[in-house]
Amino acid sequence: MEALLPPQTRDYMLRTREVAETVIRPNAAELDRTGEYPHAAMEALKKDGLTGVWIPEEYGGRGGTVLDLCVIVEEISKACGGAGVAYAVNALGSFPILLQGTEEQKKRWLPDVASGDRYICFCLSEKNAGSDAGSLTTSATKVGDRYVISGDKKWSTNAAVADIFTVFAATNPNKGARGISAFVVERDDDGFEVGLLEDKMGIRCCPVNETHFREVQVSDDRLLGGREGTGFLGAMATLDRARPGVAAQAVGLAAGALNLAVNFASERKQFGQSIINFQGLQFMLADDATQVEAARQLVHTAANAIDNGVKNFSKLSAMCKVFATDTAMSVTTNAVQVFGGVGYLRNYPIEKYMRDAKITQIYEGTNQIQRLVIGRSLIREAAS
């Protein structure tokens, strides 16, 4: 199916695959053990011109597509899910600026993200505002020509290494979601703190922290788009655009695990033959391979819809996220089963895939929430 990709997309895929196999895969187990950030991987991607592909050329990027982003994330994730997140979260963090920022704001922050010189973090979720993202308690109060941001964020992926933070806060708490605005905060702003580093089950080399805003004062030119009350819509539009990237991460994990399972089954002998010759195992692997390819095509369909300006792509975005991430959890679990007892050991690579896969069903909108999005879209379509 690679031959069906546009030439530029296929070039990105092949270049990323080379980095993934030579730099990322050899270090994946050690980074999983230590939780260290994949600096070498990010530097290699930067050196090969693979950072910021989703950012337009006028802001220092490659002028690529969401499909390009998805293909790159899949290839990285085949080797290491954590490195895939570390790369993709820069798209998540920069999409609010792309979608809502003024020209001045885009030119101010996007070029450094595009070049890979600075990392960016998306700060939306709070302890009591996860799926219910409209119930934020972090506030931004206008004082003269400045805003004072106060509150705490949870699950800030990339926070430990990021320099730029897109932050969502209530400027008018009485309006609920319509009172939420988006801001850009920089690491050296007074009162900003990166807090607790979470000890995670998977994607361990990509840091997830609490972030704290202790009366952080920012000038009004940090308000994205220069308008209050548009932050929640911008956050939802960002997540719709970013979910194919999460789905691509899941496809990469599933494909990577499947490849390992097939190779192991071809080499492992029982009852005088390779276990891949057993029909029961062949059926399981056949089903897994079919699910992986179906998930990949759904991701590409959603990405192409976004790239071609299709309206109301939320349903497709939710569908690819649900299907690909459920596939990743199923396929990686089956792959551990193929490895048998050694699949449960840390000194074999397969168990990491299962641990990394689980979070894809949870973050950037749980799969339960995605099913609500799909269901409500069906209701609206039936009523129209």
PyMOL commands that set and color helices and strands:
alter all, ss='L'
color gray80, all
select helices_A, chain A and resi 2-4+7-34+39-47+57-59+66-79+81-100+103-115+173-179+220-222+224-226+231-267+275-277+279-307+314-344+350-361+367-383
alter helices_A, ss='H'
color red, helices_A
select strands_A, chain A and resi 120-123+139-143+146-157+164-170+180-186+192-197+208-219+269-270+273-274
alter strands_A, ss='S'
color yellow, strands_A
deselect
rebuild
show_as cartoon
